[in-house]
Amino acid sequence: MDALIPALLGAVVVMMCGWTRSRYADFLAQSPDDYANGNGPQFDVRTHLNGPIICEGVIFGPTGRVSSRFVGEFDCRWEGNSGVMDEVFTYDDGSTQTRAWRLTIGNDGKIVARADDVVGDGTGQQTGSSVQLKYKFRLPDESGGHVLDTVDWMYLAPNGTIVNRSQFRKYGIKVAELVATMRPANQEMKEAA
């Protein structure tokens, strides 16, 4: 019994250290306010996610190893503060996936995002050179149909390329991470010419 108390105290200390790290020094600790006064270009999704876009990325599994690679072609259209972003992904195993995001931007930069595989409304904020989105993502049935808590961060690079990092969690435990780049397809065509 005497050995149980130090073991329990040790477990509590480890849990508190983990919570403190995730709250103050981890991916989830970021806030849109962290980027409000940053240098560099201002990210406006109506401008930077507009027209045809090329995307490349990787998905890391729970062990941190690459579990999938993909390319994507997006077509984004805006009417005022409402937009649709059609996405077509091709994965390294040859499978494809489509998604249509329906986005609404408030005058304060707040974002409401909807898609067929998103449970409820996703919410976000564009601030400075970044955009944050939070939503619940439902995996396809062939992947278990689980609903994952998702946090997306998109960062605008000086050349207009967008770097996207997303984490997917189940019961608070990270089960996957995505890193991708997005850039205007016409930029790709100009560089090839």
Sequence and secondary structure as in RCSB ss.txt:
>XXXX:A:sequence
MDALIPALLGAVVVMMCGWTRSRYADFLAQSPDDYANGNGPQFDVRTHLNGPIICEGVIFGPTGRVSSRFVGEFD
CRWEGNSGVMDEVFTYDDGSTQTRAWRLTIGNDGKIVARADDVVGDGTGQQTGSSVQLKYKFRLPDESGGHVLDT
VDWMYLAPNGTIVNRSQFRKYGIKVAELVATMRPANQEMKEAA
>XXXX:A:secstr
 TTHHHHHHHHHHHHHHHHHHHHHSSGGG  GGGGTT SS    HHHHS EEEEEEEEEE TTSSEEEEEEEEEE
EEEETTEEEEEEEEEETTS EEEEEEEEEE TTSEEEEE TTEEEEEEEEEETTEEEEEEEEE  GGGT  EEEE
EEEEEE TTS EEEEEEEEETTEEEEEEEEEEEEHHHHHHHH 
